[in-house]
């Protein structure tokens, strides 16, 4: 399978991702009741923010992943930890499927991380998933994330975790 990422176009892609972010399996995305216009507005805001980018991941040229990259020194984690130069925040969501493929989500998070570390300025990836999201904790661990501590965010109790380039390379057994 080949995976590539392209910038999300809020107006063109809102219709594509709306069913993804409102799907029951995307409960931790916290957009269950979002209308199409809400999704457009949310991602227009991201597009206007120099510290936040969103991407569509294409698996064998088919849209299958929503990935967000953000600067945790300016968004999401301001005041909740000490950011270091080269820190990059990340969220990802796999599109729902009627025919799940074993190992697909692990492959996706590996490619998300590879994409983030393709930027030489990225030294460490930071994530803050909901503490109840055990499935994503296991995926994060599989690609090298190390939990630091639980933090209280306005919308959730989160598990602050970090992954350096070396930790990622050791976890996946390949250099980036």
N, C-alpha and C positions, 0 to 999 in steps of 0.2 A: 504494500500500500504506500502511496505517496501522499505526503501532507505538505500543504503550503498555506500560508496566511496572506490575506489581503485586507486592507483597511475596510472597516464597516462603513457603509454609506447609510446614515440614519434614515433618510427618506426612502431609499430603494430597498434597504434590508429590514426595515421594521416589520413588514409583512412576513418576511421569512422567519425572523426570530421571535415574533410575538407568540406563536404556539410553543416555542421552546421554553421561554421564560415563564409562561403561565401553566405549563404542564405540571401535574401533581408531583412528578419526580424532581421538579425544580423548586420544591418548597423552600429550600434554603436560599434561593435567589430572591425571595421576598417580593415577587411581582405577581402572585397568584391571581389577583383581581384586576390586573392592569388591562386597560383597553389599548387598542392599536395606537391611538393618539398619545397615550401615556408612554408607550415604548418609544415612539418617535421623539417625544419631548425629552425623555431621559437621555437618549443617545445623541440628540442635538446638543444637549448640555455637555456631554462628554466631548463631542467634536469641537466645541467652543473652548474647552479647557486645555491649556498647553501641558497640563500635568496628567492627562488621562487620554488613553487611546483605546479603541475597540477594534477587534479584528474578527473576520470570519475565517475559520479554518476549513479548508477544502481537502477532503480525503478522497483520493482518486478523482479530483475535480468536482466532487459533490459536496455542497455545504453541509457540515456536520458538527462544527464547533464554534462556540462564541468564546473569545478570549479578550480579557481586559488587562491592560498594562497601566499602572499608575505610579506616580512618585509619592511614596509614603511620607516623605518630609512635608508634603503639601496637602495630601488627601488621606482619608480613611484612618490614619494612625497618628495624626498630629497630637502630640502631648501624651501618647500612650507608650512610646518607647523612644530610645535615642537612635535616630537614623544615622547610618554611616554612608560615606560616599560610595556610590555604585549600588545602593539598595534600589530594587524595583519591586513594586507590589504587583500581584497577579490574582485574577479570578478566571475560572474557566467553567464552561458548561457544555456538555455533550448533548446534541440534539436527541430527542426521544426517538426510539425506533421500535417498530413492531417485530423486528427480527434481530434481537441483540446478538452481537458477535463476542465470544469469549475473548477477554484480553484487550478489547477495543479501547476502553477508557484508560487503561494503563498505557497503551501505545499513544493515545492522545496526550496525556499529561507529559509523557516523555518528549513528545514533539513540541509541546508548548514550552517546556523548559529549554529544549535545544534552540528554539526560536529566540527566547529571551537571552540566553547566553551567547547567541550569535553576535550580539552587540558587545564589543569588547569593553564598553563602559559598565556593563552589568557585572557586578562583583558578587551580589547576593540577592536571592529572590525571597520576598517576604509574603507570607500568607496569613490570613486571619479568619479561617472558617469557623462556623458555629461549633461550639464544643460538642453538640449532639450529633454532628455529621460524621459518624464513625467511618463510613465508607470513604470519604475524602481524606480522613486522617491516614487510613491505610495506604491510599494511593500516594499521598504526600510522602509518607515514610519510604515507599518503594522507590521514589526518585531522589531520596537523600535529605528530605526535610527533617529537621530536629526541632521538636516542640520546645519552646522556652518557658512559657507560662500562660495562664488564662488571663484575659483582659476583659474589661467591661466596656463595650461600645454602646452607643445610644440604642441601636437596634438589636443587639445580641450579646451574649457572652461568647467570646471567641478564644480560640487556641492560637496564640501568636507563635509562628514557626518560621524557621530560616533554613535556607539551603544555599551554600556557597557553590561556586563552580566545581571545586575539588570534591565536595560531597556528592554533587550530581554525577560527576564523572565516575566516582567510585561506585555509586549505586547502580548505574546503568552499564558500567564496564566499557566505557568508550570516552575518548576525549572530544571536546566540542571546540 
